[in-house]
Amino acid sequence: MSDLKDPRLIYLKGFLFLLGSIMASGTLLLENLSVRNAILLAIAIWCSARFYYFMFYVIEHYVDGQYRFAGLWSFIVYLFRSRASRDRDAS
């Protein structure tokens, strides 16, 4: 499967993620409606978004200019490779 190139499809994909997030969040809150659950859900969403930003922007621009984000799996591989190289350098 090739990468999406059509901007309309890219926007559609983004908004489908937003719709899925809204629907899942709404369902969780409807099942157990409380201010506490709403706040915890908001914190979880915000922290997840900040971690995603950290993975694709902060690492590339502030830690390792050679790193190029290509998804969650690429970040996991990057962590293990950089750790292995640090361990080798320390020996």
Kinemage of the C-alpha trace (Angstrom):
@kinemage 1
@onewidth
@group {chain A} dominant
@subgroup {mainchain}
@vectorlist {calphas} color= white
{ca met a 1} P 0.000 0.000 0.000
{ca ser a 2} L 1.425 3.393 -0.942
{ca asp a 3} L 1.352 6.587 1.096
{ca leu a 4} L -1.606 8.916 0.808
{ca lys a 5} L -0.877 11.773 -1.566
{ca asp a 6} L -4.286 13.391 -2.093
{ca pro a 7} L -4.718 16.241 0.443
{ca arg a 8} L -8.479 15.592 0.590
{ca leu a 9} L -7.894 11.991 1.677
{ca ile a 10} L -5.305 13.105 4.212
{ca tyr a 11} L -7.798 15.570 5.723
{ca leu a 12} L -10.508 12.892 5.656
{ca lys a 13} L -8.223 10.478 7.502
{ca gly a 14} L -7.417 13.112 10.136
{ca phe a 15} L -11.062 13.969 10.700
{ca leu a 16} L -11.984 10.289 10.896
{ca phe a 17} L -9.447 9.945 13.707
{ca leu a 18} L -11.060 12.958 15.406
{ca leu a 19} L -14.535 11.455 14.948
{ca gly a 20} L -13.374 8.122 16.373
{ca ser a 21} L -11.845 9.901 19.347
{ca ile a 22} L -15.021 11.875 20.025
{ca met a 23} L -17.201 8.781 19.716
{ca ala a 24} L -14.978 6.660 21.991
{ca ser a 25} L -14.689 9.439 24.574
{ca gly a 26} L -18.412 10.085 24.505
{ca thr a 27} L -19.176 6.404 24.939
{ca leu a 28} L -16.822 6.138 27.918
{ca leu a 29} L -18.396 9.158 29.570
{ca leu a 30} L -21.957 7.997 28.882
{ca glu a 31} L -21.254 4.653 30.545
{ca asn a 32} L -19.988 6.273 33.721
{ca leu a 33} L -20.699 9.989 33.738
{ca ser a 34} L -18.780 11.887 36.393
{ca val a 35} L -16.631 14.984 36.540
{ca arg a 36} L -13.705 12.887 37.739
{ca asn a 37} L -13.884 10.559 34.718
{ca ala a 38} L -14.210 13.507 32.331
{ca ile a 39} L -11.113 15.165 33.821
{ca leu a 40} L -9.103 11.919 33.758
{ca leu a 41} L -10.110 11.310 30.143
{ca ala a 42} L -9.105 14.856 29.187
{ca ile a 43} L -5.734 14.425 30.908
{ca ala a 44} L -5.149 11.076 29.149
{ca ile a 45} L -5.961 12.595 25.748
{ca trp a 46} L -3.785 15.654 26.355
{ca cys a 47} L -0.827 13.576 27.595
{ca ser a 48} L -1.099 11.207 24.630
{ca ala a 49} L -1.072 14.140 22.202
{ca arg a 50} L 1.970 15.668 23.933
{ca phe a 51} L 3.824 12.330 23.811
{ca tyr a 52} L 3.089 12.002 20.096
{ca tyr a 53} L 4.440 15.543 19.583
{ca phe a 54} L 7.514 14.588 21.617
{ca met a 55} L 8.131 11.531 19.432
{ca phe a 56} L 7.929 13.244 16.079
{ca tyr a 57} L 9.015 16.846 16.721
{ca val a 58} L 11.071 17.185 19.875
{ca ile a 59} L 13.380 14.237 19.190
{ca glu a 60} L 14.001 15.347 15.598
{ca his a 61} L 14.504 19.051 16.325
{ca tyr a 62} L 16.138 19.090 19.769
{ca val a 63} L 17.726 15.698 20.447
{ca asp a 64} L 18.769 13.980 17.203
{ca gly a 65} L 18.632 15.851 13.900
{ca gln a 66} L 19.240 12.598 11.984
{ca tyr a 67} L 16.047 10.974 13.291
{ca arg a 68} L 13.010 11.034 10.987
{ca phe a 69} L 9.673 10.047 12.475
{ca ala a 70} L 7.799 7.420 10.454
{ca gly a 71} L 5.330 6.133 13.038
{ca leu a 72} L 5.188 4.606 16.479
{ca trp a 73} L 7.144 1.514 15.473
{ca ser a 74} L 9.988 3.639 14.082
{ca phe a 75} L 10.188 5.469 17.418
{ca ile a 76} L 10.411 2.189 19.361
{ca val a 77} L 13.165 0.938 17.034
{ca tyr a 78} L 14.945 4.302 17.397
{ca leu a 79} L 14.852 4.035 21.208
{ca phe a 80} L 16.365 0.560 21.227
{ca arg a 81} L 19.018 1.424 18.646
{ca ser a 82} L 20.042 4.618 20.434
{ca arg a 83} L 20.157 2.785 23.770
{ca ala a 84} L 22.309 0.026 22.280
{ca ser a 85} L 24.686 2.611 20.822
{ca arg a 86} L 24.921 4.432 24.200
{ca asp a 87} L 25.663 1.111 25.923
{ca arg a 88} L 28.385 0.356 23.363
{ca asp a 89} L 29.916 3.817 23.796
{ca ala a 90} L 29.934 3.463 27.592
{ca ser a 91} L 31.873 0.167 27.417
